[in-house]
Amino acid sequence: PPHPLHSFFSLLPSGRRLRSLGARTTPVFLPTDAQACQSPELSQGFLVPQQDVYQHGSKVFYSCDSGLKPALQTWWGELMCENGKWSHAAQCIAVNDCFAPEVPNAKPVQPLQTSYSSNSRLNFSCNKGYQFEEVDVHEAVCTDGQWKLPMCKRKLTACGVPPSVADAVITQPSQNMFDHTDRVEYRCKNGHEMVGEKFSYCMFGVWTSAPQCETWKSYRSSFSEVNSLLFPVRECGPYPTIENGDFIEESGGRALKAECASYYKLEGPEQVMCVSGQWSKLPVCKAPCLLDQSQLLRSQRRYLIHGEEDEFWCKWGGWVKVKCVDGRAQYEGCKCIIHTVFHLLTNTL
């Protein structure tokens, strides 16, 4: 059967040339369908060698007429024919023009052109973790063929590459510089458990402590050394429930943190742990109290938190002290009621 690449390759002119691969031999194929290139366009310059057609893989050198220069960082250029296309467009620019600039650790605000005339100005922005050396100098200025470039220096509070952790990855694209307060998240590979906080933060140029990834066996051993009764929360089965609240895993899987809904107050231990396969004492979320606005004068509050006390003016004069006890408002002294009854009696006499 014909070779699957027969339409793209053929044998060498000698017919069939073989290359030794140990005890095996394979035919060597060369491309035949690669396209040639027409002579490149170049205004106010010359090519060496000058031809009408160039074969695939051919190189041609070029330079510019007097008073001009290539739009490169050298005084001559090189082109290569690659399957019918040239590696780049040859161009000659005025000697006083500037080719596209490069500013270390910065990027241009607008897309770059091939060249710029003298007195052109380009705005740059520093990369993450860098700042301009001179606060007011953000521009590159082309003057007589030379750029005056801004400089970006590393911030004192920036951090480099975050700490490497064995058997772990960081769950975001790689970068070489991070700003103050940036954070990265670590994840352990399968069969390993994380010990410590999963996030590392860049703080004033230094990374906070990174976690460690340990095999399940060593992970269990580390807990036993601290307390033989304390186990990872996953060993206690389904997480416990808390009415009007929820639990969040923390401390590298060693505890659950309880959080209550808005206006509910946590009463009891904030952390719950797995002790000998059983959950430690669970907290509760105590309900808030809804204030009776019909009795109070221009109160800016609608709720009291469990255990909270406050005093309010009554609509009919006087004041009342209110205490919240797990969703039930206790009006102490009944002063609002007394003044309301007095007001009704005096208006009916």
C-alpha positions in Angstrom: 0.0 0.0 0.0 1.2 3.6 -0.6 2.9 5.4 2.3 0.3 7.6 4.2 2.5 10.7 3.6 3.0 9.9 -0.1 1.2 13.1 -1.2 3.6 15.2 0.9 6.9 13.4 0.7 8.9 11.5 -1.8 12.1 9.5 -1.8 15.5 11.1 -2.3 16.6 11.5 -6.0 18.8 8.4 -5.6 15.6 6.4 -5.4 15.6 5.0 -1.9 18.2 6.0 0.7 18.1 4.1 4.0 19.2 5.3 7.4 20.3 2.7 10.0 18.5 2.6 13.3 20.4 -0.2 15.0 19.0 -3.4 13.6 16.3 -1.6 11.6 16.4 0.7 8.6 13.9 3.4 7.6 13.5 5.4 4.4 14.3 9.1 4.6 11.7 11.4 3.0 12.1 15.0 1.9 9.2 17.5 1.5 8.3 18.2 -2.2 5.1 20.3 -1.8 6.7 23.2 0.1 6.1 26.4 -1.8 8.7 28.8 -3.1 8.7 32.5 -2.2 8.5 35.4 -4.6 11.2 38.1 -4.3 10.4 40.1 -1.1 9.2 43.7 -1.4 11.7 46.3 -0.2 11.5 50.0 -0.9 14.7 52.0 -0.8 16.9 49.0 -0.1 18.6 46.0 -1.8 18.7 42.2 -1.5 21.6 39.8 -1.6 21.3 37.6 -3.6 18.7 39.3 -5.8 16.4 36.7 -7.5 12.8 36.5 -8.7 12.1 33.3 -6.9 13.6 31.7 -3.7 13.2 28.0 -2.8 11.7 26.9 0.5 14.5 27.3 3.2 16.4 29.9 1.3 17.9 32.9 3.1 18.3 36.4 1.7 20.1 39.3 3.3 19.1 43.0 2.9 20.2 46.5 3.8 18.9 50.0 3.1 20.0 53.0 1.0 22.0 55.9 2.4 20.1 57.8 5.1 17.9 54.8 6.0 18.2 51.7 8.2 16.3 48.4 8.6 13.5 48.4 11.2 15.6 46.1 13.3 18.3 46.6 15.9 21.1 45.9 13.3 22.2 47.7 10.1 21.3 44.7 8.0 18.5 42.1 8.0 18.0 38.5 7.2 14.9 36.8 5.7 14.0 33.1 5.4 11.5 31.6 2.9 9.2 29.3 4.9 6.7 27.4 2.6 5.9 30.4 0.4 6.1 33.1 3.1 9.0 35.2 4.4 9.9 35.1 8.1 9.1 38.9 8.4 8.5 41.9 6.2 11.6 43.8 5.2 11.3 47.5 5.9 13.6 50.5 5.7 13.0 53.5 8.0 14.7 56.9 8.4 17.9 57.0 10.4 16.2 59.3 12.9 13.3 56.9 13.4 13.1 54.4 16.2 12.2 50.7 15.9 9.7 49.3 18.4 11.1 49.6 22.0 11.3 47.1 24.8 11.1 48.1 28.4 12.2 45.4 30.9 9.5 44.4 33.3 6.9 46.6 31.5 4.4 46.4 28.7 3.1 49.1 26.3 -0.4 50.6 27.0 -1.1 50.5 23.2 -0.1 47.8 20.6 3.4 48.5 19.2 4.1 49.6 15.6 7.1 48.5 13.6 8.8 51.9 13.9 8.2 55.4 15.2 9.3 58.8 14.0 11.5 61.1 16.0 9.8 62.8 19.0 7.2 60.0 19.3 6.0 59.1 22.8 4.8 55.8 24.1 3.1 55.1 27.5 4.1 52.0 29.4 2.8 50.3 32.5 5.0 48.2 34.9 4.4 44.5 35.3 2.9 43.1 38.5 5.3 43.6 41.5 7.2 46.5 39.8 6.9 50.3 39.9 8.4 53.1 37.9 11.8 54.2 39.2 10.7 57.8 38.6 7.1 58.3 39.6 6.3 60.9 36.9 8.2 59.1 34.0 5.9 56.6 32.3 6.8 57.4 28.7 9.4 56.2 26.2 10.5 59.1 24.0 12.2 58.6 20.5 14.9 61.2 19.9 17.1 61.0 16.7 16.8 57.3 16.4 17.3 56.5 20.1 14.8 55.8 22.8 14.8 57.3 26.3 13.1 54.6 28.2 11.3 54.6 31.6 12.6 52.1 34.2 10.5 49.7 36.3 12.1 48.5 39.5 10.9 45.8 41.8 8.6 46.9 44.7 10.1 46.5 48.1 6.9 44.9 49.3 6.6 42.5 46.3 7.4 38.8 46.5 9.1 36.4 44.0 8.1 32.9 43.3 6.1 31.3 46.1 7.6 28.5 48.3 7.9 25.1 46.7 6.0 22.4 48.4 6.7 18.7 47.8 3.8 16.7 46.4 1.7 19.8 45.8 0.7 22.3 43.1 -0.4 25.9 43.1 -3.9 26.4 41.6 -3.2 29.4 39.4 -1.0 30.2 36.4 2.7 30.6 37.0 4.2 34.0 37.4 7.5 35.4 38.7 6.3 38.4 40.8 3.4 39.0 43.2 2.1 42.1 44.9 1.8 42.7 48.6 -1.3 40.8 50.0 -1.5 38.5 47.0 -2.1 34.9 47.9 -1.6 31.5 46.3 -3.5 28.3 47.1 -1.8 24.9 47.4 -3.4 21.5 46.7 -1.9 18.1 47.5 -1.7 15.2 45.0 -3.9 12.2 45.5 -3.0 10.1 48.5 -1.7 13.0 50.5 -3.3 15.3 53.2 -2.5 18.9 53.8 -1.0 20.0 57.1 -1.3 23.7 57.7 -3.1 26.6 56.0 -3.8 26.0 52.3 -3.0 29.6 51.4 0.3 31.4 51.5 0.3 35.2 51.5 2.8 37.8 50.2 3.3 40.1 53.1 5.8 43.0 52.8 8.1 41.0 50.5 8.0 37.7 52.3 5.7 34.7 51.9 3.9 33.4 54.9 4.4 29.8 55.9 3.3 27.2 53.2 1.5 24.0 54.1 3.0 20.5 53.9 1.6 17.5 52.0 2.0 14.2 53.9 0.9 10.7 53.1 -2.2 9.5 54.9 -0.1 7.3 57.2 2.3 10.0 58.3 -0.6 12.5 58.5 -2.4 10.2 61.0 0.9 9.8 63.0 1.3 13.6 63.3 -2.1 13.8 65.0 -1.3 10.9 67.3 1.8 12.7 68.5 -0.3 15.7 69.6 -3.3 13.8 70.9 -4.1 10.2 70.4 -7.8 10.9 70.5 -7.9 13.7 67.9 -8.5 12.7 64.3 -9.1 14.5 61.0 -12.7 15.7 60.7 -13.3 13.4 57.6 -13.0 10.4 60.0 -16.2 11.3 61.8 -18.4 10.8 58.7 -20.9 13.4 57.5 -20.5 16.9 58.9 -22.8 17.8 61.8 -25.6 20.3 61.1 -26.4 23.5 63.0 -29.8 25.2 62.8 -29.5 28.7 61.2 -25.8 28.1 60.7 -23.1 26.1 58.9 -19.7 24.6 59.4 -16.5 25.4 57.4 -13.4 23.1 57.4 -10.3 24.8 58.6 -6.8 24.1 60.1 -5.9 21.7 57.3 -8.8 19.4 58.0 -8.3 19.2 61.8 -11.4 21.2 62.8 -14.7 22.7 61.7 -15.5 26.3 62.3 -19.1 27.2 63.1 -20.8 30.3 61.5 -24.3 31.6 62.1 -26.7 33.4 59.8 -27.0 37.2 59.9 -28.2 38.5 63.3 -27.9 35.0 64.9 -25.4 34.7 67.7 -23.1 31.7 68.2 -23.3 30.2 71.7 -20.9 27.4 72.6 -17.5 26.3 71.1 -16.6 28.0 67.8 -14.5 25.0 66.7 -15.8 21.4 66.5 -13.3 18.5 66.3 -13.4 14.7 65.7 -12.5 13.0 69.0 -12.2 9.2 68.9 -14.6 9.1 65.9 -17.2 11.3 67.6 -17.9 15.0 67.2 -17.0 17.2 70.1 -19.7 19.5 71.7 -21.7 21.4 69.1 -22.6 25.1 69.4 -26.0 26.6 68.7 -27.2 29.7 66.9 -29.4 31.8 69.1 -32.2 33.8 67.3 -32.4 37.6 67.2 -35.5 39.6 68.4 -37.7 41.6 66.2 -38.6 44.9 67.9 -42.2 46.1 68.1 -42.0 49.3 66.1 -45.6 50.3 66.9 -44.6 51.0 70.5 -41.2 52.7 69.9 -40.5 56.3 68.9 -38.4 56.7 65.8 -36.2 53.6 66.5 -33.4 53.1 64.0 -33.1 49.5 65.0 -35.3 46.6 64.0 -33.4 43.7 65.7 -31.6 42.9 69.0 -29.0 40.2 69.1 -29.5 37.4 71.6 -28.3 38.5 75.0 -28.3 42.2 74.0 -30.1 44.9 76.1 -31.1 48.4 75.0 -33.4 51.2 76.0 -35.9 52.9 73.7 -38.3 55.9 73.9 -42.0 55.1 73.7 -44.3 56.8 71.3 -46.5 58.0 74.2 -43.7 59.1 76.4 -41.4 57.4 78.8 -38.9 54.7 77.9 -38.6 50.9 78.1 -35.6 48.5 78.5 -35.7 45.6 76.1 -33.6 42.4 76.4 -33.4 39.7 73.7 -33.4 36.0 74.9 -33.2 33.6 72.0 -35.7 35.3 69.8 -38.1 36.5 72.5 -38.0 40.2 73.4 -38.4 40.9 77.1 -39.8 44.4 77.9 -38.7 45.2 81.4 -40.6 47.7 83.6 -43.6 47.8 81.3 -43.1 51.6 81.1 -44.4 51.8 77.5 -47.6 50.0 78.5 -48.1 52.2 81.6 -47.7 55.4 79.6 -50.0 54.1 76.9 -52.8 53.3 79.3 -52.4 56.7 81.0 -52.5 58.4 77.6 -55.7 56.5 76.7 -57.4 57.3 80.0 -56.7 61.0 79.9 -58.0 61.3 76.4 -61.3 59.6 77.3 -62.1 61.6 80.4 
